[in-house]
Amino acid sequence: MADMDIYEDARTVSRSDLAAWLRQLASQLESDGRIFYGAAGSVSVADTVRCELEIEQESETELSVEIEFSWTVPTPSGPAADEVEESPSGEQQDEATPEA
């Protein structure tokens, strides 16, 4: 399966604002393990993640720091992923889809 971008945001901010944003991400991870993005998006982060820190000198005058972490989403247990259950309201629900 190919990579699928969920959300991307690029902007120029002050060093102080960058630090505040990183603290906000850290707080979200620490409190309930979710990262919130955009207007109403969120993603649950696993208890164990692979982390990578990369510092590069892009040119004589430009440096970059990349922080990346990744994890595997656990396979849902219970009924087969292709089974669909009807809710009391009559709507169909795909049980294999975790809540976002």
MMTF fields as JSON, N, C-alpha, C and O atoms, coordinates in Angstrom:
{
  "mmtfVersion": "1.0.0",
  "mmtfProducer": "UNKNOWN",
  "numBonds": 399,
  "numAtoms": 400,
  "numGroups": 100,
  "numChains": 1,
  "numModels": 1,
  "chainsPerModel": [1],
  "groupsPerChain": [100],
  "chainIdList": ["A"],
  "bondAtomList": [4, 2, 8, 6, 12, 10, 16, 14, 20, 18, 24, 22, 28, 26, 32, 30, 36, 34, 40, 38, 44, 42, 48, 46, 52, 50, 56, 54, 60, 58, 64, 62, 68, 66, 72, 70, 76, 74, 80, 78, 84, 82, 88, 86, 92, 90, 96, 94, 100, 98, 104, 102, 108, 106, 112, 110, 116, 114, 120, 118, 124, 122, 128, 126, 132, 130, 136, 134, 140, 138, 144, 142, 148, 146, 152, 150, 156, 154, 160, 158, 164, 162, 168, 166, 172, 170, 176, 174, 180, 178, 184, 182, 188, 186, 192, 190, 196, 194, 200, 198, 204, 202, 208, 206, 212, 210, 216, 214, 220, 218, 224, 222, 228, 226, 232, 230, 236, 234, 240, 238, 244, 242, 248, 246, 252, 250, 256, 254, 260, 258, 264, 262, 268, 266, 272, 270, 276, 274, 280, 278, 284, 282, 288, 286, 292, 290, 296, 294, 300, 298, 304, 302, 308, 306, 312, 310, 316, 314, 320, 318, 324, 322, 328, 326, 332, 330, 336, 334, 340, 338, 344, 342, 348, 346, 352, 350, 356, 354, 360, 358, 364, 362, 368, 366, 372, 370, 376, 374, 380, 378, 384, 382, 388, 386, 392, 390, 396, 394],
  "bondOrderList": [1, 1, 1, 1, 1, 1, 1, 1, 1, 1, 1, 1, 1, 1, 1, 1, 1, 1, 1, 1, 1, 1, 1, 1, 1, 1, 1, 1, 1, 1, 1, 1, 1, 1, 1, 1, 1, 1, 1, 1, 1, 1, 1, 1, 1, 1, 1, 1, 1, 1, 1, 1, 1, 1, 1, 1, 1, 1, 1, 1, 1, 1, 1, 1, 1, 1, 1, 1, 1, 1, 1, 1, 1, 1, 1, 1, 1, 1, 1, 1, 1, 1, 1, 1, 1, 1, 1, 1, 1, 1, 1, 1, 1, 1, 1, 1, 1, 1, 1],
  "groupList": [{"groupName": "MET", "atomNameList": ["N", "CA", "C", "O"], "elementList": ["N", "C", "C", "O"], "formalChargeList": [0, 0, 0, 0], "bondAtomList": [1, 0, 2, 1, 3, 2], "bondOrderList": [1, 1, 2], "singleLetterCode": "M", "chemCompType": "L-PEPTIDE LINKING"}, {"groupName": "ALA", "atomNameList": ["N", "CA", "C", "O"], "elementList": ["N", "C", "C", "O"], "formalChargeList": [0, 0, 0, 0], "bondAtomList": [1, 0, 2, 1, 3, 2], "bondOrderList": [1, 1, 2], "singleLetterCode": "A", "chemCompType": "L-PEPTIDE LINKING"}, {"groupName": "ASP", "atomNameList": ["N", "CA", "C", "O"], "elementList": ["N", "C", "C", "O"], "formalChargeList": [0, 0, 0, 0], "bondAtomList": [1, 0, 2, 1, 3, 2], "bondOrderList": [1, 1, 2], "singleLetterCode": "D", "chemCompType": "L-PEPTIDE LINKING"}, {"groupName": "ILE", "atomNameList": ["N", "CA", "C", "O"], "elementList": ["N", "C", "C", "O"], "formalChargeList": [0, 0, 0, 0], "bondAtomList": [1, 0, 2, 1, 3, 2], "bondOrderList": [1, 1, 2], "singleLetterCode": "I", "chemCompType": "L-PEPTIDE LINKING"}, {"groupName": "TYR", "atomNameList": ["N", "CA", "C", "O"], "elementList": ["N", "C", "C", "O"], "formalChargeList": [0, 0, 0, 0], "bondAtomList": [1, 0, 2, 1, 3, 2], "bondOrderList": [1, 1, 2], "singleLetterCode": "Y", "chemCompType": "L-PEPTIDE LINKING"}, {"groupName": "GLU", "atomNameList": ["N", "CA", "C", "O"], "elementList": ["N", "C", "C", "O"], "formalChargeList": [0, 0, 0, 0], "bondAtomList": [1, 0, 2, 1, 3, 2], "bondOrderList": [1, 1, 2], "singleLetterCode": "E", "chemCompType": "L-PEPTIDE LINKING"}, {"groupName": "ARG", "atomNameList": ["N", "CA", "C", "O"], "elementList": ["N", "C", "C", "O"], "formalChargeList": [0, 0, 0, 0], "bondAtomList": [1, 0, 2, 1, 3, 2], "bondOrderList": [1, 1, 2], "singleLetterCode": "R", "chemCompType": "L-PEPTIDE LINKING"}, {"groupName": "THR", "atomNameList": ["N", "CA", "C", "O"], "elementList": ["N", "C", "C", "O"], "formalChargeList": [0, 0, 0, 0], "bondAtomList": [1, 0, 2, 1, 3, 2], "bondOrderList": [1, 1, 2], "singleLetterCode": "T", "chemCompType": "L-PEPTIDE LINKING"}, {"groupName": "VAL", "atomNameList": ["N", "CA", "C", "O"], "elementList": ["N", "C", "C", "O"], "formalChargeList": [0, 0, 0, 0], "bondAtomList": [1, 0, 2, 1, 3, 2], "bondOrderList": [1, 1, 2], "singleLetterCode": "V", "chemCompType": "L-PEPTIDE LINKING"}, {"groupName": "SER", "atomNameList": ["N", "CA", "C", "O"], "elementList": ["N", "C", "C", "O"], "formalChargeList": [0, 0, 0, 0], "bondAtomList": [1, 0, 2, 1, 3, 2], "bondOrderList": [1, 1, 2], "singleLetterCode": "S", "chemCompType": "L-PEPTIDE LINKING"}, {"groupName": "LEU", "atomNameList": ["N", "CA", "C", "O"], "elementList": ["N", "C", "C", "O"], "formalChargeList": [0, 0, 0, 0], "bondAtomList": [1, 0, 2, 1, 3, 2], "bondOrderList": [1, 1, 2], "singleLetterCode": "L", "chemCompType": "L-PEPTIDE LINKING"}, {"groupName": "TRP", "atomNameList": ["N", "CA", "C", "O"], "elementList": ["N", "C", "C", "O"], "formalChargeList": [0, 0, 0, 0], "bondAtomList": [1, 0, 2, 1, 3, 2], "bondOrderList": [1, 1, 2], "singleLetterCode": "W", "chemCompType": "L-PEPTIDE LINKING"}, {"groupName": "GLN", "atomNameList": ["N", "CA", "C", "O"], "elementList": ["N", "C", "C", "O"], "formalChargeList": [0, 0, 0, 0], "bondAtomList": [1, 0, 2, 1, 3, 2], "bondOrderList": [1, 1, 2], "singleLetterCode": "Q", "chemCompType": "L-PEPTIDE LINKING"}, {"groupName": "GLY", "atomNameList": ["N", "CA", "C", "O"], "elementList": ["N", "C", "C", "O"], "formalChargeList": [0, 0, 0, 0], "bondAtomList": [1, 0, 2, 1, 3, 2], "bondOrderList": [1, 1, 2], "singleLetterCode": "G", "chemCompType": "PEPTIDE LINKING"}, {"groupName": "PHE", "atomNameList": ["N", "CA", "C", "O"], "elementList": ["N", "C", "C", "O"], "formalChargeList": [0, 0, 0, 0], "bondAtomList": [1, 0, 2, 1, 3, 2], "bondOrderList": [1, 1, 2], "singleLetterCode": "F", "chemCompType": "L-PEPTIDE LINKING"}, {"groupName": "CYS", "atomNameList": ["N", "CA", "C", "O"], "elementList": ["N", "C", "C", "O"], "formalChargeList": [0, 0, 0, 0], "bondAtomList": [1, 0, 2, 1, 3, 2], "bondOrderList": [1, 1, 2], "singleLetterCode": "C", "chemCompType": "L-PEPTIDE LINKING"}, {"groupName": "PRO", "atomNameList": ["N", "CA", "C", "O"], "elementList": ["N", "C", "C", "O"], "formalChargeList": [0, 0, 0, 0], "bondAtomList": [1, 0, 2, 1, 3, 2], "bondOrderList": [1, 1, 2], "singleLetterCode": "P", "chemCompType": "L-PEPTIDE LINKING"}],
  "groupTypeList": [0, 1, 2, 0, 2, 3, 4, 5, 2, 1, 6, 7, 8, 9, 6, 9, 2, 10, 1, 1, 11, 10, 6, 12, 10, 1, 9, 12, 10, 5, 9, 2, 13, 6, 3, 14, 4, 13, 1, 1, 13, 9, 8, 9, 8, 1, 2, 7, 8, 6, 15, 5, 10, 5, 3, 5, 12, 5, 9, 5, 7, 5, 10, 9, 8, 5, 3, 5, 14, 9, 11, 7, 8, 16, 7, 16, 9, 13, 16, 1, 1, 2, 5, 8, 5, 5, 9, 16, 9, 13, 5, 12, 12, 2, 5, 1, 7, 16, 5, 1],
  "groupIdList": [1, 2, 3, 4, 5, 6, 7, 8, 9, 10, 11, 12, 13, 14, 15, 16, 17, 18, 19, 20, 21, 22, 23, 24, 25, 26, 27, 28, 29, 30, 31, 32, 33, 34, 35, 36, 37, 38, 39, 40, 41, 42, 43, 44, 45, 46, 47, 48, 49, 50, 51, 52, 53, 54, 55, 56, 57, 58, 59, 60, 61, 62, 63, 64, 65, 66, 67, 68, 69, 70, 71, 72, 73, 74, 75, 76, 77, 78, 79, 80, 81, 82, 83, 84, 85, 86, 87, 88, 89, 90, 91, 92, 93, 94, 95, 96, 97, 98, 99, 100],
  "secStructList": [7, 7, 7, 7, 7, 7, 7, 7, 7, 7, 7, 7, 7, 7, 2, 2, 2, 2, 2, 2, 2, 2, 2, 2, 2, 2, 2, 2, 2, 2, 2, 6, 1, 3, 3, 3, 3, 6, 6, 6, 3, 3, 3, 3, 7, 7, 1, 1, 7, 3, 3, 3, 3, 3, 3, 3, 3, 7, 1, 1, 1, 7, 3, 3, 3, 3, 3, 3, 3, 3, 7, 7, 7, 7, 7, 7, 7, 1, 1, 7, 6, 6, 7, 3, 3, 3, 7, 6, 6, 1, 7, 3, 3, 3, 6, 6, 1, 7, 7, 7],
  "xCoordList": [0.85, 0.0, 0.893, 1.879, 0.561, 1.356, 1.082, 0.049, 2.037, 1.84, 0.632, 0.372, -0.105, -1.264, -1.141, -1.194, -0.975, -0.895, -2.247, -3.276, -2.239, -3.459, -3.56, -4.64, -2.439, -2.444, -1.029, -0.068, -0.897, 0.412, 0.205, -0.735, 1.089, 1.013, 2.441, 3.282, 2.718, 4.042, 3.85, 3.017, 4.625, 4.53, 5.815, 6.612, 6.007, 7.147, 6.669, 5.719, 7.327, 6.945, 8.196, 9.319, 7.984, 9.117, 9.622, 8.905, 10.837, 11.401, 10.541, 10.339, 10.036, 9.158, 7.862, 7.422, 7.251, 6.025, 6.3, 5.472, 7.443, 7.822, 7.919, 7.409, 8.575, 8.712, 7.342, 7.109, 6.436, 5.085, 4.34, 3.639, 4.479, 3.819, 4.364, 3.597, 5.684, 6.274, 5.797, 5.529, 5.69, 5.164, 3.718, 3.315, 2.931, 1.53, 1.439, 0.639, 2.247, 2.269, 2.657, 2.038, 3.689, 4.143, 3.042, 2.853, 2.324, 1.237, 0.122, -0.42, -0.222, -1.253, -0.835, -1.642, 0.418, 0.918, 0.877, 0.5, 1.27, 1.33, -0.064, -0.268, -1.023, -2.333, -3.17, -3.535, -3.483, -4.334, -3.82, -4.529, -2.58, -1.972, -2.542, -2.415, -3.162, -3.71, -3.026, -2.694, -2.823, -2.322, -3.469, -4.073, -3.766, -4.848, -4.267, -3.224, -4.942, -4.467, -5.646, -6.766, -5.391, -6.423, -7.595, -7.454, -8.743, -9.938, -10.476, -10.892, -10.476, -11.075, -10.444, -11.037, -9.269, -8.642, -7.834, -7.358, -7.685, -6.809, -6.339, -6.976, -5.239, -4.7, -4.215, -3.59, -4.505, -4.046, -2.64, -2.355, -1.766, -0.376, -0.2, -0.663, 0.462, 0.681, 1.529, 2.2, 1.493, 2.292, 3.785, 4.596, 4.153, 5.555, 5.703, 4.962, 6.662, 6.868, 8.351, 9.223, 8.618, 9.983, 10.25, 9.452, 11.359, 11.681, 12.955, 13.883, 12.97, 14.139, 14.355, 13.417, 15.577, 15.974, 17.05, 18.071, 16.823, 17.769, 18.111, 17.223, 19.391, 19.866, 20.758, 21.738, 20.409, 21.148, 21.577, 20.892, 22.719, 23.137, 22.757, 23.423, 21.66, 21.11, 22.007, 22.155, 22.605, 23.508, 24.45, 24.443, 25.241, 26.175, 25.456, 25.998, 24.237, 23.509, 22.207, 21.497, 21.883, 20.606, 20.789, 21.454, 20.175, 20.15, 18.709, 17.787, 18.51, 17.159, 17.201, 18.182, 16.117, 15.947, 14.623, 13.588, 14.653, 13.435, 13.239, 14.149, 12.044, 11.674, 10.565, 9.527, 10.783, 9.786, 9.553, 10.499, 8.289, 8.001, 6.902, 5.99, 6.997, 6.044, 5.716, 6.461, 4.59, 4.137, 3.202, 2.743, 2.929, 2.013, 0.677, 0.612, -0.376, -1.724, -2.083, -1.978, -2.511, -2.841, -4.02, -4.925, -3.994, -5.083, -6.268, -6.104, -7.456, -8.623, -8.906, -8.719, -9.356, -9.717, -11.22, -11.937, -11.685, -13.119, -13.525, -12.767, -14.726, -15.233, -14.274, -13.456, -14.388, -13.526, -13.691, -14.757, -12.619, -12.596, -13.67, -14.098, -14.117, -15.108, -16.54, -17.477, -16.736, -18.086, -18.609, -17.868, -19.875, -20.508, -21.667, -22.447, -21.781, -22.849, -23.783, -23.341, -25.066, -26.034, -26.221, -26.392, -26.188, -26.374, -27.862, -28.696, -28.207, -29.621, -30.367, -31.579, -29.688, -30.346, -30.6, -31.233, -30.105, -30.304, -29.171, -29.183, -28.173, -27.033, -26.039, -25.895, -25.355, -24.337, -23.037, -22.686, -22.322, -21.031, -19.999, -20.247, -18.855, -17.75, -16.943, -16.29, -16.988, -16.327, -14.824, -14.152, -14.261, -12.813, -12.229, -11.012, -13.064, -12.569, -12.447, -13.459, -11.203, -11.047, -11.538, -11.522, -11.97, -12.402, -11.22, -10.155, -11.366, -10.274, -10.24, -9.388],
  "yCoordList": [-1.18, 0.0, 1.24, 1.292, 2.214, 3.431, 4.361, 4.269, 5.264, 6.272, 7.123, 7.426, 7.505, 8.366, 9.545, 9.371, 10.745, 11.936, 12.193, 12.196, 12.405, 12.721, 14.222, 14.799, 14.856, 16.288, 16.813, 16.131, 18.006, 18.656, 20.147, 20.716, 20.777, 22.212, 22.74, 22.197, 23.762, 24.387, 25.883, 26.486, 26.475, 27.92, 28.405, 27.61, 29.697, 30.318, 30.894, 31.677, 30.509, 30.964, 31.397, 31.111, 32.082, 32.466, 31.238, 30.247, 31.31, 30.223, 29.983, 28.838, 31.054, 30.948, 30.208, 29.35, 30.535, 29.848, 28.378, 27.517, 28.087, 26.7, 25.915, 24.799, 26.502, 25.835, 25.585, 24.519, 26.56, 26.402, 25.281, 24.501, 25.185, 24.139, 22.756, 21.806, 22.653, 21.369, 20.978, 19.804, 21.969, 21.684, 21.214, 20.314, 21.827, 21.43, 19.982, 19.205, 19.617, 18.236, 17.278, 16.228, 17.648, 16.803, 16.632, 15.537, 17.692, 17.64, 16.719, 15.935, 16.81, 15.938, 14.477, 13.618, 14.192, 12.815, 12.286, 11.139, 13.136, 12.736, 12.522, 11.584, 13.38, 13.312, 12.136, 11.281, 12.065, 10.957, 10.253, 9.439, 10.563, 9.835, 10.169, 9.376, 11.319, 11.743, 13.036, 13.885, 13.168, 14.411, 15.017, 14.351, 16.278, 16.972, 17.844, 18.472, 17.884, 18.668, 19.26, 18.757, 20.321, 20.938, 21.408, 21.671, 21.511, 22.002, 21.004, 21.401, 19.719, 18.742, 17.358, 16.379, 17.258, 15.95, 15.531, 16.367, 14.228, 13.707, 12.323, 11.647, 11.916, 10.584, 10.041, 10.762, 8.77, 8.122, 7.589, 6.963, 7.841, 7.406, 6.182, 6.17, 5.166, 3.924, 4.183, 5.21, 3.249, 3.366, 3.263, 3.819, 2.557, 2.42, 2.889, 2.453, 3.778, 4.336, 4.269, 4.195, 4.296, 4.389, 5.871, 6.545, 6.383, 7.804, 8.017, 7.209, 9.117, 9.471, 10.978, 11.756, 11.38, 12.785, 12.938, 12.25, 13.835, 14.046, 15.532, 16.377, 15.838, 17.214, 17.268, 16.531, 18.142, 18.232, 19.651, 20.608, 19.776, 21.068, 21.05, 20.426, 21.757, 21.764, 22.518, 22.117, 23.609, 24.427, 25.134, 24.859, 26.025, 26.758, 27.606, 27.877, 28.018, 28.929, 28.356, 29.052, 27.099, 26.528, 25.187, 24.285, 25.083, 23.829, 23.369, 24.182, 22.068, 21.563, 20.499, 19.77, 20.431, 19.412, 18.721, 19.378, 17.414, 16.641, 15.688, 14.951, 15.715, 14.788, 13.917, 14.421, 12.616, 11.701, 10.578, 10.041, 10.222, 9.024, 8.254, 8.837, 6.935, 6.083, 4.873, 4.516, 4.254, 3.081, 2.283, 2.764, 1.065, 0.197, 0.207, 0.024, 0.421, 0.391, -1.064, -1.886, -1.397, -2.795, -3.28, -2.513, -4.558, -5.176, -5.342, -5.836, -4.941, -5.075, -6.542, -7.406, -6.816, -8.18, -8.33, -7.336, -9.511, -9.748, -10.209, -10.922, -9.813, -10.278, -9.929, -9.017, -10.656, -10.42, -8.985, -8.387, -8.442, -7.037, -6.706, -5.555, -7.706, -7.404, -7.555, -7.331, -7.926, -8.038, -6.656, -5.814, -6.431, -5.162, -5.436, -6.362, -4.63, -4.805, -3.612, -2.485, -3.853, -2.766, -2.232, -3.004, -0.901, -0.277, -0.196, -0.387, 0.085, 0.204, 1.25, 1.127, 2.263, 3.3, 2.853, 3.572, 1.656, 1.137, 1.461, 1.013, 2.24, 2.567, 1.425, 0.755, 1.206, 0.165, 0.721, 1.873, -0.11, 0.282, -0.74, -1.942, -0.29, -1.177, -1.338, -0.397, -2.527, -2.744, -2.702, -2.533, -2.848, -2.847, -1.446, -1.293, -0.419, 0.947, 1.479, 1.662, 1.737, 2.276, 3.713, 4.427, 4.128, 5.521, 6.438, 6.152, 7.529, 8.49, 9.496, 10.385],
  "zCoordList": [0.0, 0.0, 0.0, 0.734, -0.799, -0.912, 0.261, 0.924, 0.501, 1.546, 1.214, 0.049, 2.244, 2.04, 2.994, 4.212, 2.444, 3.282, 3.928, 3.252, 5.22, 5.956, 6.163, 6.032, 6.484, 6.78, 6.626, 6.983, 6.105, 6.028, 6.18, 5.625, 6.937, 7.158, 7.19, 7.907, 6.445, 6.447, 6.598, 5.92, 7.491, 7.716, 8.356, 8.854, 8.341, 8.999, 10.324, 10.359, 11.413, 12.756, 13.513, 13.099, 14.617, 15.467, 16.226, 16.36, 16.711, 17.512, 18.748, 19.152, 19.348, 20.513, 20.177, 20.942, 19.037, 18.614, 18.295, 18.593, 17.696, 17.419, 18.727, 18.825, 19.728, 21.031, 21.662, 22.233, 21.563, 22.113, 21.398, 22.044, 20.078, 19.302, 19.699, 19.855, 19.859, 20.27, 21.674, 21.933, 22.589, 23.934, 23.86, 24.597, 22.965, 22.799, 22.311, 22.832, 21.32, 20.846, 21.968, 22.14, 22.73, 23.837, 24.876, 25.406, 25.166, 26.139, 25.652, 26.431, 24.369, 23.807, 23.888, 24.243, 23.563, 23.634, 25.059, 25.301, 25.996, 27.392, 27.986, 28.757, 27.636, 28.284, 27.803, 28.611, 26.524, 26.073, 24.829, 24.238, 24.423, 23.311, 21.951, 21.018, 21.82, 20.539, 20.11, 20.938, 18.808, 18.238, 17.446, 16.605, 17.718, 17.039, 15.936, 16.12, 14.785, 13.651, 12.896, 12.983, 12.163, 11.347, 12.185, 13.379, 11.555, 12.24, 13.253, 14.342, 12.92, 13.834, 13.726, 14.178, 13.142, 12.974, 14.188, 14.955, 14.349, 15.394, 14.994, 14.187, 15.554, 15.326, 16.663, 17.44, 16.931, 18.16, 17.938, 16.917, 18.902, 18.813, 19.706, 20.846, 19.192, 19.932, 21.173, 21.274, 22.108, 23.33, 23.047, 23.788, 21.982, 21.591, 20.151, 19.271, 19.914, 18.576, 18.197, 19.063, 16.9, 16.391, 16.154, 15.503, 16.674, 16.573, 15.758, 15.795, 15.029, 14.232, 14.31, 14.135, 14.57, 14.56, 13.503, 13.542, 12.565, 11.477, 11.408, 11.295, 11.475, 11.358, 10.119, 10.013, 9.193, 7.936, 7.653, 8.012, 7.006, 6.473, 5.003, 4.178, 4.69, 3.338, 2.362, 1.207, 2.832, 2.022, 2.988, 4.188, 2.471, 3.319, 4.368, 5.439, 4.048, 4.94, 5.505, 6.231, 5.185, 5.629, 6.326, 5.818, 7.511, 8.266, 8.394, 8.323, 8.583, 8.827, 9.912, 10.06, 10.661, 11.694, 11.396, 11.283, 11.27, 11.042, 12.211, 12.59, 12.772, 13.839, 13.276, 12.847, 13.279, 12.727, 13.71, 14.286, 13.902, 14.672, 13.975, 13.389, 14.044, 13.34, 14.203, 15.115, 13.894, 14.632, 13.746, 12.71, 14.162, 13.447, 14.168, 15.384, 13.417, 13.982, 14.224, 13.314, 15.452, 15.731, 14.894, 14.565, 14.558, 13.819, 14.755, 15.871, 14.328, 15.208, 15.509, 14.653, 16.727, 17.094, 16.985, 16.866, 17.024, 16.95, 15.572, 14.915, 15.109, 13.812, 12.672, 12.789, 11.594, 10.424, 9.947, 10.09, 9.377, 8.972, 7.95, 7.855, 7.175, 6.141, 6.64, 5.872, 7.893, 8.43, 8.789, 9.297, 8.525, 8.832, 9.769, 9.548, 10.818, 11.796, 11.723, 11.498, 11.91, 11.884, 13.293, 14.236, 13.441, 14.738, 15.062, 14.177, 16.322, 16.685, 15.859, 15.68, 15.357, 14.563, 13.135, 12.36, 12.777, 11.432, 10.488, 9.342, 10.942, 10.095, 10.143, 11.166, 9.036, 9.012, 9.552, 9.296, 10.304, 10.852, 10.457, 10.553, 10.02, 9.708, 10.986, 11.437, 11.568, 12.863, 12.755, 13.773, 11.567, 11.421, 11.443, 11.539, 11.358, 11.336, 12.751, 13.426, 13.226, 14.58, 14.638, 13.635, 15.811, 15.972, 15.827, 16.374, 15.11, 14.901, 16.0, 15.996]
}
